[in-house]
């Protein structure tokens, strides 16, 4: 009974995109591990930007640094 948790920043992921993620991850588990789709769980959590950090800084600052070539 696989359980997959996908975390994304809360930036407008559409219901259609979420459906594609769920279907795609489920299909990978079917193809690679021969798991049943009926017992495969995929959960998508949306995280606010201020609650996500990369490299010791909030994601918004990380992106600013990357855009500036840092």
Phi, psi and omega in degrees: 000085181292146175229123179239130178245119179255127177246130178228156174287149182281085183222042173086032173291123186280159174303325178294318178295319178297317179299320179294320176299313181299312180295316183295314179295318177301315180297323177297317180293326175294311184292316187273318186250001181058038180273152179281131176300331182294338180241020178257125182250131176233124181240132178248121176253131175261128184246133177297144182305323181289350179257010184234130179234151177223130176061030177086005179226158175301151185303323180297320178290320177303315180295321178299317180296319180294320179294329180274003178089014184270000000 
